[in-house]
Amino acid sequence: MAIDRRTFLAGSGAGFLVGGSVMPLASYQRVAPEAIEHLAGQLDGYYRADAALGPHTVIPSVLVQQELIRQFLRVANGSARHALLRTSVAYAGLTTWLYQDAGDLATASHWANQALELAHRVGDTQLVRHALTNKAMICTDQQDGPGTLDLTSAALADENGLCAKVRVQAMQQTAHGYALIGNRRGTDYAWTRPPRCSPGSMTTTRGSTPAGAPPATSKSSGQPATTG
């Protein structure tokens, strides 16, 4: 049977909850588009809640949503499955950000890897490059300059095809990476280099990067680390 809008929204703001757990969905044959839209529509609110309340307050609810998405993926197919996978990438990126904000970089790395795998499953280059940039942010917080540069180099491959948002985020992390290895010249160049995007890639189309993407800075600093 389909999951209609009223049934979905009547469950809970955090999904289908029964005794504090996500109820099994094995009996459902498909996932209604309204359910996916509902999940995607909550992403920006979670980022705002993180800013206002801190990650520890938000993480439990987001993990419930992650489990709900996992169960939906067991039964989703066709266009609904593709849309759900895109939403799953966004939630993995959100979860990465929350754990990074909480200072748990090991768990953040786990979710960053999940986001990267899901982005490959979706087959969207912009999502893949965005996920690589998120992993670079974690390397920056770990003071791993070479690792940061490895990841941003991969993210910026075939740079002319990237949308402006992903490119700017990757270049900012490149500046962090050069600063961490003490390369002031590289830092300045990455921080001030003019865009090389083609005109058609300067506008980010709907869904070309995960909804509710985190700010384009690492948690350790809003600016590149200073060099001597």
MODA-V885235 format. One record per residue. RES is the residue in three letters. SS is DSSP state (2 for helix, 1 for strand, 0 for the rest). OMEGA is omega in whole degrees, 0 to 359 (NA if undefined). D_LAST is the distance of its C-alpha to the last C-alpha in whole Angstrom. Layout:
<<RES | SS | OMEGA | D_LAST> <RES | SS | OMEGA | D_LAST>>
This chain:
<<MET | 0 | 180 | 64> <ALA | 0 | 174 | 61> <ILE | 0 | 183 | 59> <ASP | 0 | 186 | 60> <ARG | 2 | 183 | 58> <ARG | 2 | 179 | 60> <THR | 2 | 182 | 60> <PHE | 2 | 185 | 56> <LEU | 2 | 179 | 55> <ALA | 2 | 183 | 58> <GLY | 2 | 181 | 56> <SER | 0 | 174 | 53> <GLY | 0 | 180 | 50> <ALA | 0 | 178 | 48> <GLY | 0 | 177 | 50> <PHE | 0 | 183 | 54> <LEU | 1 | 173 | 54> <VAL | 1 | 182 | 56> <GLY | 0 | 178 | 56> <GLY | 0 | 180 | 52> <SER | 1 | 176 | 52> <VAL | 1 | 181 | 52> <MET | 0 | 180 | 56> <PRO | 0 | 181 | 56> <LEU | 0 | 186 | 57> <ALA | 0 | 184 | 58> <SER | 0 | 181 | 62> <TYR | 0 | 183 | 60> <GLN | 0 | 178 | 61> <ARG | 0 | 181 | 58> <VAL | 0 | 181 | 55> <ALA | 0 | 178 | 56> <PRO | 2 | 180 | 54> <GLU | 2 | 179 | 54> <ALA | 2 | 180 | 52> <ILE | 2 | 178 | 49> <GLU | 2 | 179 | 49> <HIS | 2 | 179 | 49> <LEU | 2 | 181 | 46> <ALA | 2 | 183 | 44> <GLY | 2 | 182 | 45> <GLN | 0 | 189 | 43> <LEU | 2 | 182 | 40> <ASP | 2 | 178 | 38> <GLY | 2 | 178 | 40> <TYR | 2 | 177 | 38> <TYR | 2 | 177 | 35> <ARG | 2 | 179 | 36> <ALA | 2 | 176 | 37> <ASP | 2 | 181 | 34> <ALA | 2 | 184 | 32> <ALA | 2 | 189 | 35> <LEU | 2 | 183 | 36> <GLY | 0 | 187 | 33> <PRO | 2 | 185 | 33> <HIS | 2 | 178 | 36> <THR | 2 | 188 | 39> <VAL | 2 | 187 | 38> <ILE | 2 | 182 | 38> <PRO | 2 | 180 | 42> <SER | 2 | 181 | 43> <VAL | 2 | 178 | 41> <LEU | 2 | 175 | 42> <VAL | 2 | 178 | 45> <GLN | 2 | 178 | 45> <GLN | 2 | 179 | 43> <GLU | 2 | 178 | 46> <LEU | 2 | 178 | 49> <ILE | 2 | 180 | 47> <ARG | 2 | 180 | 47> <GLN | 2 | 176 | 51> <PHE | 2 | 182 | 51> <LEU | 2 | 177 | 50> <ARG | 2 | 186 | 53> <VAL | 2 | 183 | 55> <ALA | 0 | 176 | 54> <ASN | 0 | 177 | 54> <GLY | 2 | 183 | 54> <SER | 2 | 178 | 52> <ALA | 2 | 179 | 52> <ARG | 2 | 180 | 50> <HIS | 2 | 178 | 48> <ALA | 2 | 180 | 47> <LEU | 2 | 176 | 47> <LEU | 2 | 177 | 44> <ARG | 2 | 178 | 42> <THR | 2 | 179 | 42> <SER | 2 | 176 | 42> <VAL | 2 | 181 | 38> <ALA | 2 | 179 | 37> <TYR | 2 | 176 | 38> <ALA | 2 | 176 | 36> <GLY | 2 | 176 | 33> <LEU | 2 | 181 | 34> <THR | 2 | 175 | 35> <THR | 2 | 182 | 31> <TRP | 2 | 182 | 30> <LEU | 2 | 180 | 32> <TYR | 2 | 175 | 31> <GLN | 2 | 178 | 27> <ASP | 2 | 180 | 27> <ALA | 0 | 180 | 29> <GLY | 0 | 179 | 27> <ASP | 0 | 187 | 29> <LEU | 2 | 178 | 27> <ALA | 2 | 178 | 29> <THR | 2 | 176 | 32> <ALA | 2 | 179 | 30> <SER | 2 | 177 | 29> <HIS | 2 | 182 | 33> <TRP | 2 | 176 | 34> <ALA | 2 | 177 | 31> <ASN | 2 | 177 | 33> <GLN | 2 | 180 | 36> <ALA | 2 | 181 | 35> <LEU | 2 | 178 | 34> <GLU | 2 | 181 | 38> <LEU | 2 | 179 | 39> <ALA | 2 | 176 | 38> <HIS | 2 | 179 | 39> <ARG | 2 | 176 | 42> <VAL | 2 | 180 | 43> <GLY | 0 | 181 | 42> <ASP | 0 | 182 | 39> <THR | 2 | 181 | 36> <GLN | 2 | 179 | 35> <LEU | 2 | 179 | 35> <VAL | 2 | 181 | 34> <ARG | 2 | 177 | 31> <HIS | 2 | 179 | 30> <ALA | 2 | 177 | 31> <LEU | 2 | 179 | 28> <THR | 2 | 177 | 25> <ASN | 2 | 177 | 26> <LYS | 2 | 177 | 26> <ALA | 2 | 178 | 22> <MET | 2 | 179 | 22> <ILE | 2 | 176 | 23> <CYS | 2 | 177 | 21> <THR | 2 | 179 | 18> <ASP | 2 | 177 | 19> <GLN | 0 | 181 | 19> <GLN | 0 | 181 | 16> <ASP | 0 | 181 | 17> <GLY | 2 | 179 | 15> <PRO | 2 | 179 | 18> <GLY | 2 | 177 | 20> <THR | 2 | 182 | 19> <LEU | 2 | 176 | 19> <ASP | 2 | 185 | 22> <LEU | 2 | 179 | 24> <THR | 2 | 176 | 23> <SER | 2 | 177 | 24> <ALA | 2 | 180 | 27> <ALA | 2 | 184 | 27> <LEU | 0 | 176 | 27> <ALA | 0 | 184 | 29> <ASP | 0 | 189 | 32> <GLU | 2 | 184 | 30> <ASN | 2 | 180 | 32> <GLY | 2 | 183 | 35> <LEU | 0 | 171 | 32> <CYS | 0 | 186 | 33> <ALA | 2 | 184 | 30> <LYS | 2 | 182 | 30> <VAL | 2 | 181 | 29> <ARG | 2 | 181 | 27> <VAL | 2 | 178 | 25> <GLN | 2 | 181 | 24> <ALA | 2 | 179 | 23> <MET | 2 | 178 | 21> <GLN | 2 | 178 | 19> <GLN | 2 | 174 | 19> <THR | 2 | 177 | 18> <ALA | 2 | 176 | 15> <HIS | 2 | 182 | 14> <GLY | 2 | 178 | 14> <TYR | 2 | 179 | 12> <ALA | 2 | 182 | 9> <LEU | 2 | 178 | 10> <ILE | 0 | 175 | 10> <GLY | 0 | 181 | 7> <ASN | 0 | 183 | 9> <ARG | 2 | 181 | 8> <ARG | 2 | 178 | 11> <GLY | 2 | 179 | 13> <THR | 2 | 182 | 12> <ASP | 2 | 181 | 13> <TYR | 2 | 181 | 16> <ALA | 2 | 184 | 17> <TRP | 2 | 186 | 17> <THR | 2 | 185 | 19> <ARG | 0 | 180 | 21> <PRO | 0 | 181 | 25> <PRO | 0 | 174 | 27> <ARG | 0 | 181 | 29> <CYS | 0 | 173 | 32> <SER | 0 | 182 | 35> <PRO | 2 | 182 | 37> <GLY | 2 | 182 | 39> <SER | 2 | 184 | 36> <MET | 0 | 179 | 34> <THR | 0 | 179 | 37> <THR | 0 | 179 | 36> <THR | 0 | 180 | 40> <ARG | 0 | 176 | 41> <GLY | 0 | 182 | 40> <SER | 0 | 169 | 38> <THR | 0 | 184 | 35> <PRO | 0 | 178 | 36> <ALA | 0 | 179 | 38> <GLY | 0 | 182 | 35> <ALA | 0 | 182 | 32> <PRO | 0 | 177 | 29> <PRO | 0 | 184 | 27> <ALA | 0 | 176 | 24> <THR | 0 | 171 | 21> <SER | 1 | 179 | 20> <LYS | 0 | 184 | 22> <SER | 0 | 184 | 18> <SER | 1 | 176 | 17> <GLY | 0 | 179 | 18> <GLN | 0 | 177 | 15> <PRO | 0 | 176 | 13> <ALA | 0 | 182 | 10> <THR | 0 | 177 | 7> <THR | 0 | 181 | 4> <GLY | 0 | NA | 0>>
